[in-house]
C-alpha cells in the first residue's frame, strides 16, 4: 500500500500557460477555434475523465477562458483539445500548436521566457509518496534510498535542493511520468516518489 508523507520541500503555484496575447487572440479570431493543451495525468487538475474527455480543475478554468474569449471576440468558438505531457506542454504553446495549456504547471522565470502565464490558480506544497511498509516519517529516513521524480520539473530542483540542505544522501531517479514512478514503487525499483502534494493525493486515491 502507498501512502502520502508530509515532507514539505517547496511551494508550487500552478498557473495556466498562455500564448502571447495579441498574436494568439488574432489567431483565435481568424480561425474561430481555441486550441487547448491539457495534461492527461495531472489529477485532479487535468486528466482524462469519462469517455476520455478532458476533466479537472484547470480544465474547467480553461473552459471559462474560452467562454470569455467568445464574449470578447463576439463570435462562437470551437474548442479543440490536445493531449500534452510534462515534456511537451510548454513547447505546444510556444510553437503555437496550442493557445493555452491547462495542467499543473508552475510559473518560473525561465519558463516565462518561453510563454506567458496567468495569475496563480492554486498554491500547493511538494510531498513524497512512499510504500506504507517503509515507515518513512521524514526526508532523512530516506537516506540511502531511491526517490523518483519527473525529470525537468520544478519538483526535481526542489527535491535536490532539500536533500543538499538536509545533508541526506539519497539517489534521485528521473522518470517520464507518474505512471512510471508508481510502477517503480510497486516493483521495488524506487522507494518514494516526489511531486506536488495534491497530485500525489490523486495518485494515492487510485
MARDREN-818179 format. One line per 2 residues: number of its first residue (from 1); for each residue x, y, z of N, C-alpha, C, O. Coordinates in Angstrom, 3 decimals. Example, Ala and Ser with C-alpha at 12.3 -4.5 7.8 and 13.67 -1.06 7.14 Angstrom:
1> 13.190/-5.690/7.800/12.300/-4.500/7.800/13.200/-3.300/7.800/14.236/-3.319/8.465  12.850/-2.250/7.080/13.670/-1.060/7.140/12.900/0.030/7.870/13.409/1.138/8.039
end
This chain:
1> 0.839/-1.188/0.000/0.000/0.000/0.000/0.879/1.245/0.000/1.920/1.277/0.656  0.457/2.266/-0.737/1.190/3.519/-0.782/0.505/4.543/0.100/-0.718/4.545/0.240
3> 1.313/5.420/0.697/0.720/6.480/1.491/1.482/7.773/1.242/2.603/7.761/0.733  0.857/8.889/1.608/1.465/10.189/1.383/2.213/10.624/2.630/1.660/10.629/3.729
5> 3.478/10.989/2.449/4.274/11.515/3.549/4.325/13.031/3.437/4.493/13.571/2.344  4.182/13.715/4.558/4.111/15.178/4.542/5.495/15.794/4.683/5.794/16.415/5.703
7> 6.324/15.632/3.691/7.643/16.239/3.678/7.557/17.477/2.791/7.547/17.353/1.566  7.494/18.657/3.380/7.285/19.880/2.608/8.620/20.390/2.083/9.516/20.718/2.862
9> 8.750/20.456/0.777/10.014/20.839/0.166/9.972/22.241/-0.427/10.982/22.944/-0.397  8.847/22.659/-0.957/8.767/23.969/-1.592/7.298/24.333/-1.771/6.408/23.520/-1.520
11> 7.063/25.544/-2.201/5.711/25.955/-2.572/5.585/25.900/-4.080/6.463/26.389/-4.791  4.519/25.319/-4.578/4.258/25.284/-6.010/2.996/26.075/-6.285/1.987/25.890/-5.604
13> 3.040/26.949/-7.268/1.885/27.774/-7.600/1.523/27.571/-9.055/1.933/28.364/-9.904  0.763/26.525/-9.370/0.389/26.271/-10.759/-0.395/27.426/-11.364/-1.172/28.099/-10.686
15> -0.172/27.639/-12.660/-0.889/28.660/-13.400/-1.205/28.098/-14.781/-0.756/27.006/-15.130  -1.976/28.842/-15.563/-2.259/28.448/-16.937/-1.179/29.036/-17.835/-0.891/30.230/-17.758
17> -0.579/28.204/-18.691/0.407/28.688/-19.649/-0.330/29.221/-20.873/-1.179/28.532/-21.439  -0.007/30.442/-21.279/-0.747/31.112/-22.345/0.186/31.555/-23.460/1.355/31.859/-23.223
19> -0.341/31.586/-24.676/0.400/32.160/-25.794/0.449/33.668/-25.631/-0.352/34.228/-24.884  1.377/34.344/-26.316/1.478/35.789/-26.217/0.176/36.417/-26.726/-0.279/36.131/-27.833
21> -0.400/37.264/-25.904/-1.791/37.688/-26.059/-2.191/38.241/-27.429/-3.125/37.703/-28.024  -1.531/39.302/-27.978/-2.030/39.893/-29.232/-2.057/38.897/-30.391/-3.074/38.782/-31.075
23> -0.963/38.180/-30.623/-0.897/37.229/-31.731/-1.874/36.081/-31.534/-2.510/35.630/-32.487  -1.995/35.609/-30.298/-2.880/34.486/-30.018/-4.339/34.869/-30.242/-5.104/34.091/-30.812
25> -4.725/36.047/-29.803/-6.105/36.499/-29.993/-6.434/36.618/-31.487/-7.532/36.257/-31.910  -5.495/37.120/-32.277/-5.724/37.245/-33.722/-5.900/35.858/-34.347/-6.778/35.651/-35.185
27> -5.052/34.913/-33.926/-5.138/33.549/-34.448/-6.486/32.924/-34.103/-7.106/32.276/-34.946  -6.938/33.114/-32.873/-8.216/32.550/-32.440/-9.373/33.200/-33.205/-10.294/32.514/-33.648
29> -9.317/34.516/-33.356/-10.393/35.230/-34.064/-10.474/34.791/-35.522/-11.567/34.565/-36.042  -9.324/34.669/-36.185/-9.320/34.317/-37.605/-9.765/32.877/-37.842/-10.455/32.585/-38.819
31> -9.363/31.973/-36.935/-9.688/30.550/-37.121/-11.010/30.158/-36.481/-11.552/29.087/-36.752  -11.530/31.054/-35.614/-12.740/30.763/-34.835/-12.588/29.458/-34.035/-13.553/28.730/-33.807
33> -11.351/29.196/-33.623/-11.031/27.986/-32.861/-10.035/28.325/-31.768/-9.060/29.036/-32.013  -10.269/27.826/-30.573/-9.282/27.950/-29.500/-8.758/26.551/-29.193/-9.526/25.643/-28.875
35> -7.452/26.391/-29.293/-6.814/25.094/-29.099/-6.207/25.046/-27.702/-5.374/25.878/-27.341  -6.637/24.058/-26.924/-6.224/23.974/-25.526/-5.481/22.665/-25.278/-6.031/21.583/-25.482
37> -4.240/22.769/-24.841/-3.472/21.589/-24.449/-3.834/21.233/-23.014/-3.972/22.117/-22.168  -3.987/19.954/-22.741/-4.331/19.545/-21.385/-3.547/18.298/-21.005/-3.285/17.427/-21.834
39> -3.185/18.237/-19.746/-2.462/17.084/-19.225/-3.448/15.951/-18.954/-4.525/16.180/-18.404  -3.086/14.750/-19.335/-3.959/13.596/-19.128/-3.680/12.900/-17.801/-4.418/11.997/-17.407
41> -2.595/13.323/-17.094/-2.155/12.581/-15.906/-2.010/13.461/-14.670/-1.301/13.099/-13.731  -2.679/14.617/-14.663/-2.490/15.557/-13.556/-3.746/15.666/-12.691/-4.161/16.772/-12.345
43> -4.345/14.554/-12.345/-5.496/14.501/-11.456/-5.155/15.184/-10.113/-4.120/14.862/-9.531  -5.977/16.101/-9.609/-7.317/16.494/-10.048/-7.341/17.761/-10.920/-8.413/18.290/-11.212
45> -6.159/18.245/-11.335/-6.124/19.464/-12.139/-6.573/19.220/-13.575/-7.409/19.953/-14.103  -6.015/18.187/-14.203/-6.274/17.932/-15.611/-6.033/16.451/-15.897/-4.963/15.915/-15.610
47> -7.048/15.802/-16.468/-6.927/14.366/-16.713/-8.018/13.916/-17.681/-8.944/14.669/-17.983  -7.899/12.684/-18.159/-8.945/12.100/-18.990/-10.074/11.615/-18.091/-9.873/10.734/-17.255
49> -11.263/12.192/-18.262/-12.414/11.802/-17.456/-13.266/10.774/-18.162/-12.750/9.923/-18.886  -14.567/10.848/-17.957/-15.494/9.910/-18.590/-15.395/10.016/-20.108/-15.317/11.112/-20.663
51> -15.398/8.855/-20.775/-15.309/8.802/-22.239/-14.074/9.518/-22.774/-14.078/10.038/-23.889  -13.005/9.537/-21.954/-11.727/10.139/-22.351/-11.841/11.634/-22.645/-11.057/12.184/-23.418
53> -12.812/12.279/-22.027/-12.979/13.714/-22.203/-12.153/14.475/-21.159/-12.059/14.038/-20.012  -11.556/15.607/-21.546/-10.764/16.391/-20.589/-11.592/16.782/-19.377/-12.743/17.200/-19.509
55> -11.006/16.646/-18.202/-11.711/16.980/-16.962/-10.707/17.500/-15.948/-9.500/17.314/-16.099  -11.223/18.160/-14.905/-10.366/18.628/-13.836/-10.511/20.114/-13.565/-11.173/20.842/-14.305
57> -9.879/20.544/-12.493/-9.980/21.928/-12.013/-9.478/22.931/-13.049/-10.189/23.880/-13.377  -8.254/22.735/-13.574/-7.739/23.710/-14.533/-8.402/23.553/-15.899/-8.444/24.512/-16.669
59> -8.912/22.382/-16.213/-9.683/22.215/-17.447/-10.931/23.094/-17.391/-11.280/23.744/-18.376  -11.602/23.114/-16.241/-12.786/23.961/-16.088/-12.419/25.437/-16.209/-13.178/26.227/-16.772
61> -11.248/25.808/-15.677/-10.809/27.201/-15.813/-10.567/27.550/-17.278/-10.929/28.638/-17.727  -9.956/26.632/-18.023/-9.707/26.873/-19.444/-11.017/26.994/-20.218/-11.116/27.794/-21.149
63> -12.016/26.209/-19.842/-13.328/26.316/-20.483/-13.926/27.702/-20.246/-14.559/28.275/-21.132  -13.719/28.230/-19.050/-14.241/29.562/-18.741/-13.491/30.634/-19.526/-14.082/31.621/-19.961
65> -12.175/30.432/-19.705/-11.400/31.363/-20.525/-11.925/31.354/-21.955/-12.080/32.407/-22.572  -12.200/30.158/-22.481/-12.734/30.041/-23.842/-14.080/30.756/-23.968/-14.335/31.439/-24.960
67> -14.940/30.595/-22.955/-16.246/31.268/-22.974/-16.079/32.786/-22.920/-16.819/33.523/-23.570  -15.099/33.245/-22.138/-14.832/34.677/-22.045/-14.310/35.223/-23.375/-14.631/36.346/-23.764
69> -13.503/34.414/-24.065/-12.990/34.830/-25.369/-14.127/34.970/-26.386/-14.111/35.873/-27.223  -15.103/34.080/-26.309/-16.259/34.187/-27.206/-16.962/35.523/-27.026/-17.345/36.172/-27.999
71> -17.128/35.926/-25.776/-17.788/37.200/-25.496/-16.923/38.364/-25.974/-17.426/39.333/-26.542  -15.620/38.256/-25.738/-14.717/39.346/-26.108/-14.622/39.511/-27.630/-14.612/40.630/-28.141
73> -14.553/38.384/-28.343/-14.404/38.423/-29.800/-15.741/38.479/-30.524/-15.800/38.682/-31.737  -16.831/38.293/-29.747/-18.186/38.343/-30.295/-18.390/37.348/-31.440/-18.984/37.674/-32.468
75> -17.885/36.131/-31.240/-18.061/35.079/-32.234/-17.991/33.718/-31.558/-17.200/33.532/-30.633  -18.811/32.753/-32.005/-18.723/31.402/-31.436/-17.357/30.796/-31.730/-16.791/31.015/-32.801
77> -16.837/30.042/-30.786/-15.530/29.417/-30.945/-15.634/27.907/-30.774/-16.328/27.414/-29.885  -14.939/27.193/-31.632/-14.795/25.755/-31.460/-13.613/25.509/-30.530/-12.560/26.127/-30.689
79> -13.780/24.610/-29.561/-12.691/24.263/-28.653/-12.047/22.961/-29.111/-12.711/21.928/-29.200  -10.767/23.017/-29.396/-10.014/21.839/-29.822/-9.053/21.447/-28.712/-8.211/22.249/-28.308
81> -9.170/20.216/-28.213/-8.342/19.745/-27.108/-7.160/18.929/-27.641/-7.323/18.086/-28.523  -5.970/19.193/-27.094/-4.756/18.481/-27.498/-4.100/17.897/-26.248/-3.760/18.635/-25.323
83> -3.924/16.583/-26.216/-3.287/15.944/-25.066/-1.825/16.372/-24.974/-1.127/16.427/-25.986  -1.362/16.675/-23.757/0.007/17.137/-23.540/0.690/16.304/-22.470/0.032/15.647/-21.663
85> 2.008/16.338/-22.472/2.805/15.652/-21.460/3.631/16.677/-20.695/3.672/17.853/-21.056  4.285/16.221/-19.638/5.183/17.106/-18.898/6.272/17.647/-19.806/6.694/18.795/-19.669
87> 6.725/16.813/-20.738/7.843/17.190/-21.588/7.467/18.204/-22.674/8.279/19.070/-23.000  6.249/18.119/-23.246/5.943/18.984/-24.392/4.908/20.068/-24.109/4.529/20.792/-25.030
89> 4.439/20.206/-22.871/3.333/21.122/-22.567/3.652/22.572/-22.944/2.810/23.251/-23.532  4.852/23.053/-22.616/5.198/24.435/-22.941/5.559/24.588/-24.411/5.286/25.625/-25.017
91> 6.170/23.565/-24.982/6.531/23.598/-26.395/5.292/23.745/-27.278/5.333/24.451/-28.285  4.202/23.092/-26.913/2.969/23.199/-27.686/2.472/24.639/-27.746/1.999/25.101/-28.784
93> 2.584/25.343/-26.620/2.145/26.740/-26.582/3.152/27.630/-27.304/2.775/28.500/-28.089  4.441/27.403/-27.031/5.489/28.225/-27.639/5.460/28.140/-29.166/5.674/29.141/-29.849
95> 5.193/26.942/-29.703/5.180/26.744/-31.149/3.797/26.964/-31.763/3.568/26.647/-32.930  2.878/27.510/-30.961/1.534/27.876/-31.410/0.705/26.672/-31.863/-0.230/26.810/-32.651
97> 1.058/25.509/-31.360/0.234/24.340/-31.621/-0.921/24.269/-30.625/-1.849/23.478/-30.796  -0.858/25.099/-29.586/-1.941/25.268/-28.613/-1.950/26.723/-28.182/-0.901/27.364/-28.115
99> -3.135/27.244/-27.889/-3.252/28.635/-27.464/-3.056/28.787/-25.967/-2.697/29.863/-25.488  -3.290/27.713/-25.229/-3.073/27.719/-23.780/-2.929/26.276/-23.313/-3.285/25.336/-24.024
101> -2.399/26.124/-22.104/-2.238/24.776/-21.522/-2.838/24.761/-20.140/-2.593/25.661/-19.337  -3.629/23.734/-19.858/-4.179/23.592/-18.517/-3.669/22.282/-17.933/-3.841/21.209/-18.512
103> -3.041/22.400/-16.774/-2.472/21.229/-16.120/-2.102/21.602/-14.705/-2.943/22.064/-13.934  -0.837/21.402/-14.362/-0.335/21.792/-13.042/1.062/22.355/-13.233/2.029/21.857/-12.656
105> 1.158/23.389/-14.042/2.442/23.958/-14.440/2.811/25.137/-13.550/2.058/26.106/-13.457  3.961/25.059/-12.901/4.430/26.129/-12.039/5.109/27.203/-12.873/5.966/26.898/-13.703
107> 4.734/28.452/-12.661/5.359/29.568/-13.370/6.739/29.843/-12.786/6.874/30.054/-11.581  7.758/29.841/-13.629/9.129/30.176/-13.213/9.688/31.214/-14.176/9.145/31.411/-15.263
109> 10.770/31.877/-13.783/11.360/32.908/-14.625/11.835/32.328/-15.958/11.651/32.948/-17.006  12.440/31.149/-15.919/12.933/30.551/-17.162/11.776/30.177/-18.091/11.892/30.302/-19.310
111> 10.674/29.722/-17.522/9.510/29.379/-18.350/8.828/30.628/-18.881/8.238/30.600/-19.962  8.900/31.728/-18.132/8.298/32.975/-18.587/9.005/33.537/-19.815/8.452/34.388/-20.512
113> 10.217/33.070/-20.086/10.916/33.484/-21.293/10.335/32.796/-22.529/10.555/33.236/-23.657  9.587/31.705/-22.302/9.032/30.922/-23.410/7.568/31.228/-23.664/7.144/31.328/-24.816
115> 6.781/31.379/-22.585/5.343/31.605/-22.703/4.896/32.595/-21.644/5.641/32.897/-20.712  3.687/33.096/-21.789/3.072/33.926/-20.758/2.310/33.021/-19.793/1.974/31.884/-20.126
117> 2.044/33.539/-18.594/1.297/32.780/-17.594/0.148/33.619/-17.059/0.213/34.848/-17.027  -0.897/32.931/-16.642/-1.980/33.587/-15.920/-1.515/33.835/-14.488/-0.397/33.474/-14.122
119> -2.364/34.442/-13.690/-2.099/34.504/-12.260/-2.135/33.080/-11.710/-2.714/32.185/-12.324  -1.520/32.880/-10.563/-1.538/31.552/-9.939/-2.973/31.126/-9.676/-3.785/31.929/-9.217
121> -3.289/29.873/-9.961/-4.652/29.377/-9.765/-4.739/28.385/-8.610/-5.827/27.941/-8.246  -3.585/28.040/-8.035/-3.584/27.104/-6.910/-2.204/27.165/-6.261/-1.197/27.317/-6.953
123> -2.155/27.050/-4.953/-0.875/27.005/-4.238/-0.784/25.693/-3.494/-1.702/25.317/-2.765  0.324/24.995/-3.677/0.469/23.662/-3.100/1.878/23.489/-2.556/2.751/24.324/-2.795
125> 2.094/22.415/-1.834/3.422/22.048/-1.357/3.859/20.764/-2.045/3.047/20.062/-2.648  5.129/20.470/-1.949/5.670/19.249/-2.525/5.757/18.174/-1.459/6.157/18.445/-0.327
127> 5.382/16.955/-1.818/5.419/15.857/-0.861/6.043/14.623/-1.460/6.598/14.665/-2.558  5.953/13.526/-0.738/6.506/12.248/-1.182/5.486/11.146/-0.996/4.837/11.053/0.046
129> 5.350/10.319/-2.003/4.511/9.125/-1.912/5.430/7.950/-1.630/6.367/7.694/-2.387  5.166/7.234/-0.542/6.054/6.136/-0.141/5.223/4.893/0.189/4.063/5.012/0.583
131> 5.808/3.708/0.031/5.107/2.499/0.464/4.877/2.544/1.972/5.770/2.923/2.729  3.707/2.165/2.395/3.385/2.201/3.820/4.359/1.343/4.626/4.675/1.659/5.773
133> 4.830/0.259/4.017/5.738/-0.649/4.722/7.093/-0.019/5.013/7.832/-0.513/5.865  7.433/1.074/4.313/8.740/1.702/4.507/8.840/2.410/5.849/9.926/2.531/6.414
135> 7.702/2.878/6.359/7.703/3.550/7.653/8.447/4.872/7.659/8.888/5.323/8.717  8.595/5.495/6.515/9.317/6.763/6.419/8.508/7.889/7.057/7.334/8.080/6.739
137> 9.147/8.631/7.957/8.458/9.711/8.654/9.140/11.058/8.463/8.667/12.076/8.969  10.249/11.066/7.734/10.956/12.305/7.449/11.801/12.095/6.212/12.036/10.961/5.793
139> 12.258/13.196/5.625/13.118/13.091/4.459/14.409/12.376/4.824/14.960/11.627/4.017  14.889/12.605/6.036/16.123/11.966/6.490/16.030/10.456/6.543/17.041/9.768/6.399
141> 14.833/9.931/6.746/14.667/8.478/6.827/14.782/7.803/5.465/14.763/6.576/5.366  14.901/8.623/4.409/15.083/8.076/3.066/16.544/8.078/2.636/16.847/7.882/1.460
143> 17.440/8.297/3.574/18.876/8.242/3.271/19.235/6.864/2.730/18.837/5.840/3.284  19.992/6.860/1.640/20.373/5.607/1.019/19.301/5.003/0.140/19.497/3.929/-0.428
145> 18.155/5.687/0.019/17.035/5.171/-0.762/16.977/5.839/-2.141/17.740/6.761/-2.427  16.063/5.362/-2.987/15.860/5.916/-4.327/14.545/6.680/-4.365/13.492/6.148/-4.015
147> 14.621/7.942/-4.798/13.439/8.787/-4.863/13.163/9.147/-6.315/13.976/9.817/-6.953  12.030/8.711/-6.839/11.651/9.014/-8.216/11.059/10.414/-8.300/10.390/10.871/-7.373
149> 11.308/11.090/-9.413/10.757/12.420/-9.655/10.699/12.624/-11.169/11.574/12.156/-11.897  9.673/13.319/-11.632/9.558/13.555/-13.072/10.668/14.501/-13.520/10.837/15.587/-12.965
151> 11.414/14.075/-14.521/12.595/14.813/-14.977/12.244/16.199/-15.506/11.244/16.380/-16.201  13.086/17.177/-15.164/12.939/18.526/-15.696/11.892/19.384/-15.038/11.617/20.486/-15.512
153> 11.288/18.909/-13.944/10.238/19.672/-13.269/10.817/20.529/-12.150/11.954/20.327/-11.721  10.021/21.489/-11.683/10.444/22.288/-10.539/10.549/21.419/-9.290/11.322/21.729/-8.383
155> 9.783/20.337/-9.234/9.864/19.410/-8.105/11.242/18.764/-8.026/11.778/18.582/-6.933  11.814/18.418/-9.165/13.148/17.813/-9.158/14.170/18.773/-8.547/15.005/18.366/-7.739
157> 14.099/20.048/-8.937/15.029/21.036/-8.383/14.812/21.208/-6.881/15.773/21.305/-6.117  13.542/21.244/-6.460/13.234/21.418/-5.043/13.713/20.224/-4.226/14.254/20.388/-3.132
159> 13.512/19.022/-4.762/13.940/17.814/-4.063/15.445/17.784/-3.913/15.949/17.525/-2.820  16.176/18.043/-4.987/17.636/18.015/-4.935/18.172/19.065/-3.967/19.147/18.824/-3.255
161> 17.526/20.240/-3.948/17.933/21.298/-3.023/17.693/20.882/-1.572/18.539/21.109/-0.707  16.526/20.268/-1.310/16.206/19.834/0.053/17.167/18.751/0.532/17.574/18.751/1.694
163> 17.524/17.842/-0.346/18.470/16.782/0.030/19.831/17.368/0.380/20.475/16.922/1.329  20.271/18.367/-0.382/21.564/19.007/-0.092/21.513/19.751/1.238/22.420/19.625/2.060
165> 20.450/20.526/1.445/20.351/21.337/2.656/20.266/20.477/3.909/20.809/20.836/4.953  19.580/19.334/3.804/19.414/18.475/4.973/20.485/17.385/5.054/20.439/16.511/5.920
167> 21.458/17.459/4.122/22.578/16.513/4.112/22.095/15.063/4.068/22.621/14.192/4.761  21.090/14.833/3.243/20.543/13.487/3.081/21.109/12.887/1.795/20.954/13.458/0.715
169> 21.757/11.750/1.915/22.323/11.071/0.754/21.315/10.066/0.205/21.219/8.935/0.681  20.566/10.505/-0.806/19.581/9.639/-1.459/19.771/9.764/-2.962/20.279/10.777/-3.444
171> 19.370/8.753/-3.693/19.511/8.761/-5.146/18.234/9.282/-5.794/17.155/8.729/-5.584  18.360/10.346/-6.579/17.221/10.894/-7.308/17.116/10.161/-8.641/18.061/10.147/-9.430
173> 15.956/9.552/-8.883/15.744/8.757/-10.098/14.746/9.475/-11.012/13.547/9.470/-10.732  15.226/10.099/-12.111/14.307/10.788/-13.026/13.404/9.792/-13.768/13.869/8.756/-14.243
175> 12.122/10.116/-13.861/11.170/9.292/-14.619/10.415/10.195/-15.582/10.461/11.419/-15.460  9.713/9.584/-16.549/8.999/10.354/-17.565/7.652/10.878/-17.073/7.246/11.987/-17.421
177> 6.957/10.071/-16.257/5.611/10.456/-15.846/5.227/9.751/-14.551/6.004/8.972/-14.000  4.024/10.033/-14.076/3.570/9.483/-12.799/3.338/7.974/-12.866/3.609/7.261/-11.900
179> 2.845/7.496/-13.982/2.626/6.055/-14.117/3.942/5.293/-13.983/3.996/4.244/-13.343  5.002/5.829/-14.592/6.312/5.185/-14.490/6.824/5.214/-13.056/7.455/4.260/-12.601
181> 6.557/6.301/-12.346/7.002/6.414/-10.955/6.292/5.404/-10.065/6.925/4.737/-9.246  4.969/5.291/-10.225/4.207/4.345/-9.411/4.623/2.913/-9.730/4.721/2.073/-8.836
183> 4.867/2.640/-11.014/5.319/1.297/-11.397/6.653/0.971/-10.734/6.886/-0.167/-10.327  7.527/1.970/-10.628/8.823/1.754/-9.970/8.639/1.445/-8.494/9.325/0.581/-7.947
185> 7.719/2.145/-7.849/7.452/1.890/-6.424/6.892/0.485/-6.230/7.319/-0.245/-5.336  5.943/0.117/-7.066/5.297/-1.185/-6.915/6.249/-2.342/-7.229/6.097/-3.449/-6.712
187> 7.248/-2.056/-8.101/8.204/-3.101/-8.467/9.410/-3.130/-7.530/10.276/-3.997/-7.657  9.469/-2.190/-6.595/10.602/-2.140/-5.675/11.820/-1.463/-6.266/12.894/-1.494/-5.664
189> 11.676/-0.837/-7.458/12.796/-0.150/-8.089/12.962/1.273/-7.563/13.943/1.945/-7.881  12.014/1.727/-6.766/12.078/3.042/-6.141/11.476/2.966/-4.751/10.653/2.096/-4.467
191> 11.890/3.880/-3.887/11.410/3.857/-2.507/10.441/4.995/-2.195/9.759/4.969/-1.171  10.380/5.996/-3.080/9.477/7.131/-2.873/9.318/7.860/-4.192/10.146/7.727/-5.094
193> 8.243/8.635/-4.298/8.005/9.457/-5.480/7.671/10.864/-5.025/6.759/11.065/-4.222  8.406/11.834/-5.533/8.204/13.227/-5.139/7.421/13.982/-6.209/7.728/13.889/-7.398
195> 6.400/14.737/-5.774/5.591/15.528/-6.703/4.774/16.529/-5.894/4.895/16.590/-4.670  3.933/17.319/-6.583/3.017/18.221/-5.875/2.084/17.383/-5.006/1.603/16.330/-5.427
197> 1.840/17.857/-3.806/1.074/17.078/-2.840/-0.330/16.719/-3.332/-0.779/15.589/-3.141  -1.026/17.669/-3.965/-2.394/17.398/-4.406/-2.400/16.345/-5.516/-3.340/15.557/-5.620
199> -1.342/16.331/-6.354/-1.252/15.313/-7.400/-0.978/13.943/-6.790/-1.465/12.928/-7.288  -0.198/13.918/-5.714/0.060/12.650/-5.035/-1.203/12.110/-4.375/-1.418/10.899/-4.331
201> -2.027/13.002/-3.868/-3.293/12.566/-3.281/-4.176/11.929/-4.356/-4.877/10.952/-4.098  -4.131/12.497/-5.565/-4.889/11.913/-6.661/-4.382/10.535/-7.008/-5.177/9.641/-7.299
203> -3.066/10.338/-6.985/-2.478/9.034/-7.254/-2.833/8.031/-6.156/-3.209/6.893/-6.434  -2.708/8.472/-4.915/-2.983/7.581/-3.796/-4.428/7.092/-3.829/-4.720/5.956/-3.455
205> -5.334/7.973/-4.286/-6.736/7.599/-4.380/-6.998/6.540/-5.434/-7.987/5.810/-5.359  -6.115/6.455/-6.415/-6.255/5.461/-7.477/-5.632/4.125/-7.084/-5.662/3.175/-7.867
end
